[in-house]
Amino acid sequence: MSESEFSAVVERAGSVAGESGLVFVAPHAEAPFERVLPFLRPDAPLDAVRAYVEDWHDLGSGEALDAALATCGARGFGPVVPRGLLDLNRGRARPEAQETLFGKGPISSAMREWLAEGSDARLESARLAAMAELSAATRSARALVELHSYGDLGSSYDRDAGGRPVRRPEACVVTATPWATPRPVGLARLIPGDLACAPWRAQRVVLDALDAAGFAVGPHPYPQQGPWALSARFVAARWFRWLGSTGRLPVATAAILAELAWLDEQAIAIGALEALPGVGEVARLTGEWSHAAGDLAAEFTASQSGMGLTVELRVDKQARAPALGEAVARALVSL
């Protein structure tokens, strides 16, 4: 399998471009282990690789995706290769002494040990192609919805670090964003730290629908600052295009930043972001200790320029995944 043969995501069978304006994606759904094999060293320990890959599947998320698409006739995408090989919800890795859930890049340190020479470049090419495909597919969407499942007692990193288990809610909406930090880097410097991917009303409607469907909902277990997930990329791209449409950025600059939101969130490829016209002023508005920017995040949210939503199912409730997908789809169609 060469990088020209796949883009790492595929439109889910049976989905259509409906009238809902929704696009669903399950980036960590199960994918065939056989698709990992072309990227491995000849001496890679297959049993260990298989165990690792299977441990990282979001069990149930594919079934939730199919149910959501059947419910509302939206477009939907799933992975071509397993998450254990290529994690589509991660961009450039953060430097860390020991890899964590939020520091890992698209290829984990464990998987990198097993890859054949040149595989990382092939996978990066596939990741960028997937981002471009999702960017095009969501250009006119009103929402990008991610469906995931998580461990019932904590993440694999929590377990490996020796921390105590913490029972998680059966379902939740994740609100963590990569720009919710006082020390942002890359494109995050140009987004207000209080900008939510989805307005509270949408989060509440989804949580109420899940509660009505019999799921014990609760708060998500992640820090305030999350990774550059697909839904966050979608919202960030919309944010930059909105800045252009409202005259706060030159339209050409806004288009460049929107593309970078999908492809290179740290913006290392173009050097200093401030070299782009208008970027310095946006950085000042979002970072200055003053009220000069007004309430940009609220203004953007009120403009209904697009929202992103991430919904998690506790993995021990895998059998009820279709009910979760159906509830989420019905809730969002009602908005």
C-alpha positions in Angstrom: 0.0 0.0 0.0 1.5 3.3 -1.0 0.5 6.8 0.1 -1.2 7.4 -3.2 -3.6 4.5 -2.5 -5.3 5.9 0.6 -5.9 9.1 2.5 -6.4 7.5 5.9 -10.2 8.3 6.0 -13.0 7.0 3.9 -16.6 8.1 3.5 -18.7 5.6 5.4 -20.7 3.3 3.3 -24.4 4.2 3.2 -23.9 7.8 4.1 -25.3 10.6 1.9 -25.0 14.3 1.6 -28.3 15.0 3.4 -30.0 18.3 4.4 -28.9 18.2 8.0 -25.6 20.1 7.5 -23.9 17.6 9.8 -20.8 15.6 9.2 -19.9 12.7 11.5 -16.5 11.1 12.0 -15.3 8.2 14.1 -11.5 8.6 13.7 -10.6 5.8 16.2 -13.2 3.2 15.0 -11.9 -0.3 14.3 -10.0 -0.8 11.0 -8.4 -4.1 9.7 -5.1 -5.0 11.3 -3.9 -6.3 7.9 -3.6 -2.6 6.8 -0.8 -2.2 9.4 1.4 -4.9 7.9 2.8 -2.9 4.8 4.3 -0.4 7.2 6.2 -2.7 9.6 9.7 -3.9 9.7 10.2 -7.5 8.5 11.2 -8.5 12.1 8.4 -6.6 13.9 6.8 -8.8 16.6 3.3 -9.3 15.1 1.7 -10.6 18.2 2.8 -7.6 20.2 1.8 -5.2 17.4 -1.6 -6.7 17.1 -2.2 -6.5 20.8 -1.2 -2.9 20.8 -3.4 -2.0 17.8 -6.4 -3.8 19.3 -6.0 -2.1 22.6 -6.2 1.3 21.0 -9.5 0.8 19.0 -12.4 3.0 20.1 -14.8 0.0 20.4 -18.4 0.9 19.5 -17.6 4.2 17.8 -18.0 2.7 14.4 -21.4 1.3 15.3 -22.4 4.7 16.8 -21.3 6.4 13.5 -23.4 4.0 11.3 -26.5 4.6 13.5 -26.0 8.4 13.4 -25.8 8.3 9.6 -28.8 6.1 9.3 -30.8 8.4 11.6 -30.2 11.8 9.9 -28.8 11.1 6.5 -25.5 13.0 7.1 -22.1 12.4 5.7 -19.7 10.3 7.7 -16.1 9.2 7.7 -14.2 6.4 9.3 -10.5 5.4 9.4 -8.8 3.3 6.7 -5.9 2.2 9.0 -6.2 1.6 12.8 -5.6 4.3 15.3 -2.7 2.4 16.8 -0.8 3.0 13.5 -2.0 6.5 12.7 -4.0 8.6 15.1 -6.0 11.2 13.1 -6.9 13.2 16.2 -3.3 14.2 16.8 -1.1 16.7 15.0 2.5 17.5 15.6 3.7 15.9 18.8 4.6 18.1 21.8 8.1 17.6 23.2 7.8 15.5 26.3 10.3 13.6 28.5 7.7 10.7 28.6 4.9 10.4 26.1 1.4 11.2 27.5 -2.1 11.0 25.9 -2.0 14.7 25.0 1.6 14.9 24.0 1.7 12.0 21.5 1.7 12.7 17.8 -0.1 10.8 15.0 2.4 7.9 15.5 3.0 6.8 19.0 6.5 6.1 20.3 5.6 2.4 20.7 4.5 2.1 17.1 7.4 4.0 15.7 9.7 1.3 17.1 8.1 -1.2 14.8 7.9 0.8 11.6 9.9 0.1 8.5 12.2 2.9 7.2 10.2 5.5 5.3 6.8 4.5 6.8 6.5 7.5 9.0 6.8 9.8 5.9 4.2 7.7 4.1 1.8 7.9 7.0 2.3 11.7 7.4 1.4 12.0 3.7 -1.7 10.0 4.3 -2.6 12.1 7.3 -2.3 15.3 5.4 -4.4 13.9 2.6 -7.1 12.9 5.2 -7.1 16.4 6.7 -7.5 17.9 3.2 -10.4 15.5 2.5 -12.2 16.3 5.7 -11.6 20.0 5.2 -13.3 19.9 1.8 -16.1 17.6 3.1 -16.9 20.0 5.9 -16.5 23.3 4.1 -20.3 24.0 4.0 -21.3 21.9 7.1 -22.8 23.5 10.2 -21.2 21.0 12.5 -18.5 18.3 12.7 -19.3 15.6 15.2 -16.7 13.2 16.5 -17.8 9.9 18.1 -15.4 8.1 20.4 -15.3 5.6 23.2 -13.1 5.7 26.2 -11.8 3.3 28.9 -14.2 2.7 31.8 -11.5 3.2 34.5 -9.1 5.6 32.7 -6.8 5.8 29.7 -4.0 3.4 28.8 -1.6 6.2 29.8 -3.3 6.5 33.2 -2.9 2.8 33.7 0.7 2.6 32.6 1.6 5.6 34.8 0.4 3.7 37.9 -2.4 6.1 38.9 -5.5 4.8 40.5 -8.6 4.0 38.4 -11.4 6.4 38.2 -14.9 5.3 37.1 -16.0 7.4 34.1 -19.5 8.5 33.1 -21.3 6.2 30.6 -21.3 9.1 28.1 -20.1 12.6 28.0 -19.5 15.6 25.8 -15.8 16.8 25.7 -15.2 20.5 25.9 -11.4 20.6 26.1 -9.7 22.6 23.4 -6.1 23.1 22.4 -6.2 26.9 22.8 -7.6 26.8 26.4 -4.3 27.7 27.9 -2.6 30.9 29.1 0.5 29.9 27.1 -0.6 29.0 23.6 1.7 28.2 20.7 1.2 28.2 17.0 -2.3 28.9 15.8 -3.6 28.6 19.3 -2.2 32.1 19.9 -4.7 33.5 17.5 -7.8 32.0 19.1 -9.4 33.2 22.4 -8.9 30.8 25.2 -12.6 30.9 26.1 -13.8 29.9 22.6 -15.8 26.7 22.9 -16.1 24.3 20.0 -19.9 24.1 20.6 -22.2 26.5 22.4 -23.5 25.4 25.7 -27.1 25.0 24.4 -25.9 22.4 21.9 -23.9 20.6 24.5 -26.9 20.6 26.8 -29.3 19.3 24.1 -27.0 16.4 23.3 -26.5 15.5 27.0 -30.2 15.7 27.6 -30.8 13.4 24.7 -28.3 10.9 26.0 -29.8 11.0 29.4 -33.3 10.4 27.9 -31.8 7.4 26.0 -30.8 5.8 29.3 -27.1 6.8 29.5 -25.7 8.0 32.8 -24.0 11.2 31.5 -21.4 13.2 33.4 -18.4 15.6 33.0 -15.7 14.6 30.7 -12.4 13.4 32.4 -9.9 15.5 30.4 -8.0 18.6 31.2 -9.2 22.0 30.0 -6.6 22.0 27.3 -7.1 19.1 24.8 -5.4 18.0 21.6 -6.0 19.4 18.1 -8.9 17.0 17.5 -10.8 17.0 14.2 -13.7 19.0 15.6 -11.2 21.6 17.0 -9.6 21.9 13.6 -13.0 22.4 12.0 -13.9 25.2 14.5 -10.5 26.9 14.2 -10.7 26.9 10.4 -14.2 28.5 10.7 -12.9 31.0 13.3 -10.2 32.3 10.9 -12.6 32.5 7.9 -15.0 34.4 10.2 -12.2 36.9 11.1 -11.7 37.4 7.3 -15.4 37.8 6.6 -15.8 40.4 9.4 -12.8 42.4 8.3 -10.5 41.6 11.2 -8.1 39.8 8.9 -7.4 40.1 5.2 -9.3 37.4 3.4 -6.1 35.9 1.9 -4.5 35.7 5.4 -7.7 34.1 6.8 -7.7 31.5 4.0 -4.0 30.6 4.8 -4.7 30.2 8.5 -7.8 28.1 7.9 -5.8 25.7 5.8 -3.1 25.6 8.5 -5.8 24.8 11.1 -6.2 21.5 9.3 -2.7 20.8 8.2 -0.1 22.4 10.5 -1.5 23.8 13.8 1.9 24.8 15.0 2.5 26.7 11.8 6.2 25.9 11.8 6.1 25.4 8.0 5.6 29.1 7.3 7.9 30.5 9.9 6.7 33.5 12.0 2.9 33.9 11.7 3.3 37.6 12.3 4.7 37.9 8.8 1.2 37.4 7.5 -0.8 40.7 7.2 -3.2 41.2 10.1 -1.9 38.4 12.2 0.0 40.6 14.7 -3.2 42.5 15.5 -5.2 39.3 16.1 -2.4 37.9 18.3 -2.5 41.1 20.3 -6.3 41.1 20.7 -6.4 37.5 21.9 -3.3 37.7 24.1 -3.3 41.2 25.6 -4.3 41.7 29.2 -7.1 44.1 28.4 -10.7 44.3 27.2 -9.7 45.6 23.8 -11.0 42.6 22.0 -14.4 42.8 23.5 -16.1 39.3 23.6 -14.9 37.9 20.3 -15.6 34.3 21.3 -19.2 35.0 22.1 -19.6 37.0 18.9 -18.2 34.2 16.8 -20.5 31.7 18.5 -23.5 33.9 18.0 -22.7 34.1 14.3 -23.4 30.3 14.0 -20.3 29.9 11.8 -19.9 26.3 12.7 -19.5 24.1 15.7 -17.6 21.0 16.6 -18.8 18.3 19.1 -17.0 15.3 20.6 -19.1 12.7 22.3 -17.6 9.8 24.3 -19.1 6.4 25.1 -17.7 4.3 28.0 -16.3 1.2 26.4 -18.1 -1.2 28.6 -21.4 0.1 27.1 -20.2 -0.9 23.6 -23.4 -2.9 22.9 -25.4 0.3 23.3 -23.3 2.3 20.8 -26.1 2.5 18.1 -28.4 4.1 20.7 -25.8 6.7 21.4 -25.3 7.5 17.7 -29.0 7.8 17.2 -29.6 10.0 20.2 -26.8 12.4 19.2 -28.0 12.6 15.6 -31.6 13.3 16.6 -30.5 15.9 19.1 -28.4 17.8 16.6 -31.0 17.7 13.9 -33.4 19.3 16.3 -31.2 22.4 16.8 
